[in-house]
Amino acid sequence: MQEKFLFEYAVIRVMPRVEREEFMNVGIILFCAKKKFLQSVFIVDEVKLTAFSSKIDIDEVQANLSAFERISIGAKNAGPIGQYDEASRFRWLTATRSTIIQCSKVHPGFSSDPYETMIRLHHELVL
């Protein structure tokens, strides 16, 4: 039997009008300390997002999600936050905020393969 590791994840959401508290799930961020894994996956469905909010700027959403992804993997072009350790980046990305890109509460679980779990959660909760 494969060893299972504790992981934490949050659903990445687009909330075009924060005051209305309506959102659309667009991705997953998953962190597993033991595997030194922090990654996010998202999809921008332009048709669904513009139907959800006709005034949404798709390019801005895409740019913000791309920055989110760069920070999660610690890319060189992710700015100062991207240079933090995995746990600090995860906490920063999933912190409560009032912006167009937000995360759900953080949820725990156990997995032997964090990447596979992230993809499964993306299919279950986003697609």
Contacts in CASP RR format, 6 or more apart in sequence:
PFRMAT RR
TARGET T0000
AUTHOR 0000-0000-0000
METHOD contacts of the structure
MODEL  1
MQEKFLFEYAVIRVMPRVEREEFMNVGIILFCAKKKFLQSVFIVDEVKLT
AFSSKIDIDEVQANLSAFERISIGAKNAGPIGQYDEASRFRWLTATRSTI
IQCSKVHPGFSSDPYETMIRLHHELVL
2 112 0 8 1.000
2 113 0 8 1.000
3 112 0 8 1.000
4 110 0 8 1.000
4 111 0 8 1.000
4 112 0 8 1.000
5 32 0 8 1.000
5 34 0 8 1.000
5 35 0 8 1.000
5 110 0 8 1.000
5 111 0 8 1.000
5 112 0 8 1.000
5 114 0 8 1.000
6 32 0 8 1.000
6 33 0 8 1.000
6 34 0 8 1.000
6 108 0 8 1.000
6 109 0 8 1.000
6 110 0 8 1.000
7 30 0 8 1.000
7 31 0 8 1.000
7 32 0 8 1.000
7 37 0 8 1.000
7 108 0 8 1.000
7 109 0 8 1.000
7 110 0 8 1.000
7 111 0 8 1.000
7 114 0 8 1.000
7 117 0 8 1.000
8 30 0 8 1.000
8 31 0 8 1.000
8 32 0 8 1.000
8 90 0 8 1.000
8 106 0 8 1.000
8 107 0 8 1.000
8 108 0 8 1.000
8 109 0 8 1.000
9 28 0 8 1.000
9 29 0 8 1.000
9 30 0 8 1.000
9 31 0 8 1.000
9 106 0 8 1.000
9 107 0 8 1.000
9 109 0 8 1.000
9 117 0 8 1.000
9 118 0 8 1.000
9 121 0 8 1.000
10 28 0 8 1.000
10 29 0 8 1.000
10 94 0 8 1.000
10 103 0 8 1.000
10 104 0 8 1.000
10 105 0 8 1.000
10 106 0 8 1.000
10 107 0 8 1.000
11 25 0 8 1.000
11 27 0 8 1.000
11 28 0 8 1.000
11 103 0 8 1.000
11 104 0 8 1.000
11 125 0 8 1.000
11 126 0 8 1.000
12 25 0 8 1.000
12 26 0 8 1.000
12 27 0 8 1.000
12 28 0 8 1.000
12 29 0 8 1.000
12 40 0 8 1.000
12 42 0 8 1.000
12 65 0 8 1.000
12 68 0 8 1.000
12 101 0 8 1.000
12 102 0 8 1.000
12 103 0 8 1.000
13 23 0 8 1.000
13 24 0 8 1.000
13 25 0 8 1.000
13 26 0 8 1.000
13 27 0 8 1.000
13 101 0 8 1.000
13 102 0 8 1.000
13 103 0 8 1.000
13 104 0 8 1.000
14 23 0 8 1.000
14 24 0 8 1.000
14 26 0 8 1.000
14 49 0 8 1.000
14 56 0 8 1.000
14 61 0 8 1.000
14 100 0 8 1.000
14 101 0 8 1.000
15 21 0 8 1.000
15 22 0 8 1.000
15 23 0 8 1.000
15 99 0 8 1.000
15 100 0 8 1.000
15 101 0 8 1.000
15 102 0 8 1.000
16 22 0 8 1.000
16 49 0 8 1.000
16 52 0 8 1.000
16 53 0 8 1.000
16 55 0 8 1.000
16 56 0 8 1.000
16 100 0 8 1.000
17 53 0 8 1.000
18 98 0 8 1.000
18 99 0 8 1.000
18 100 0 8 1.000
22 52 0 8 1.000
23 102 0 8 1.000
24 48 0 8 1.000
24 49 0 8 1.000
24 52 0 8 1.000
25 125 0 8 1.000
25 126 0 8 1.000
26 42 0 8 1.000
26 43 0 8 1.000
26 44 0 8 1.000
26 45 0 8 1.000
26 61 0 8 1.000
26 65 0 8 1.000
26 126 0 8 1.000
27 40 0 8 1.000
27 41 0 8 1.000
27 42 0 8 1.000
27 43 0 8 1.000
27 122 0 8 1.000
27 125 0 8 1.000
27 126 0 8 1.000
28 40 0 8 1.000
28 41 0 8 1.000
28 42 0 8 1.000
28 118 0 8 1.000
28 121 0 8 1.000
28 122 0 8 1.000
28 125 0 8 1.000
28 126 0 8 1.000
29 38 0 8 1.000
29 39 0 8 1.000
29 40 0 8 1.000
29 68 0 8 1.000
29 72 0 8 1.000
29 90 0 8 1.000
29 93 0 8 1.000
29 94 0 8 1.000
29 103 0 8 1.000
30 37 0 8 1.000
30 38 0 8 1.000
30 39 0 8 1.000
30 40 0 8 1.000
30 114 0 8 1.000
30 117 0 8 1.000
30 118 0 8 1.000
30 121 0 8 1.000
31 37 0 8 1.000
31 38 0 8 1.000
31 86 0 8 1.000
31 87 0 8 1.000
31 90 0 8 1.000
32 38 0 8 1.000
32 111 0 8 1.000
32 114 0 8 1.000
33 86 0 8 1.000
33 87 0 8 1.000
35 114 0 8 1.000
36 86 0 8 1.000
37 86 0 8 1.000
37 114 0 8 1.000
37 115 0 8 1.000
38 72 0 8 1.000
38 73 0 8 1.000
38 74 0 8 1.000
38 86 0 8 1.000
38 89 0 8 1.000
38 90 0 8 1.000
39 72 0 8 1.000
39 73 0 8 1.000
39 114 0 8 1.000
39 115 0 8 1.000
39 118 0 8 1.000
40 68 0 8 1.000
40 69 0 8 1.000
40 72 0 8 1.000
40 73 0 8 1.000
40 93 0 8 1.000
40 118 0 8 1.000
41 118 0 8 1.000
41 119 0 8 1.000
41 122 0 8 1.000
42 65 0 8 1.000
42 68 0 8 1.000
42 69 0 8 1.000
42 126 0 8 1.000
43 122 0 8 1.000
43 126 0 8 1.000
43 127 0 8 1.000
44 58 0 8 1.000
44 61 0 8 1.000
44 62 0 8 1.000
44 65 0 8 1.000
46 58 0 8 1.000
49 56 0 8 1.000
49 58 0 8 1.000
49 61 0 8 1.000
50 56 0 8 1.000
50 58 0 8 1.000
60 100 0 8 1.000
61 100 0 8 1.000
61 101 0 8 1.000
64 99 0 8 1.000
64 100 0 8 1.000
64 101 0 8 1.000
65 101 0 8 1.000
67 78 0 8 1.000
68 93 0 8 1.000
68 101 0 8 1.000
70 77 0 8 1.000
70 78 0 8 1.000
70 82 0 8 1.000
71 78 0 8 1.000
71 79 0 8 1.000
71 81 0 8 1.000
71 82 0 8 1.000
71 89 0 8 1.000
71 92 0 8 1.000
71 93 0 8 1.000
72 89 0 8 1.000
72 90 0 8 1.000
72 93 0 8 1.000
74 82 0 8 1.000
74 83 0 8 1.000
74 89 0 8 1.000
75 82 0 8 1.000
81 89 0 8 1.000
81 92 0 8 1.000
82 89 0 8 1.000
84 92 0 8 1.000
93 103 0 8 1.000
94 103 0 8 1.000
94 106 0 8 1.000
96 102 0 8 1.000
111 117 0 8 1.000
END
